[in-house]
Amino acid sequence: MNPNQYNGLTLAYIGDAVFELIIRKHCVELGFGKVNDLHKKVIKYTNGKSQSEFIHYFLENNKSIALCETDNG
């Protein structure tokens, strides 16, 4: 996939899906077994407001965020 071939909204759409998969995996690993509980927990962290708070926290506290594989070194 060449990101230069897609507009920003399409990339954001794909990014949201990837982020949600990461959060889903994390919640399953924490032991949330009931689907309804999983859904509620995942939505709590993947909604737009939570994503905005997440990014602002990292930016305001000078934390590093690896936005893609190449950012890790």
Secondary structure, DSSP 8 states (H G I E B T S, - for coil): --GGGS-HHHHHHHHHHHHHHHHHHHHHHTT--SHHHHHHHHHHHHSHHHHHHHHHHHHHTT-----SGGGG-
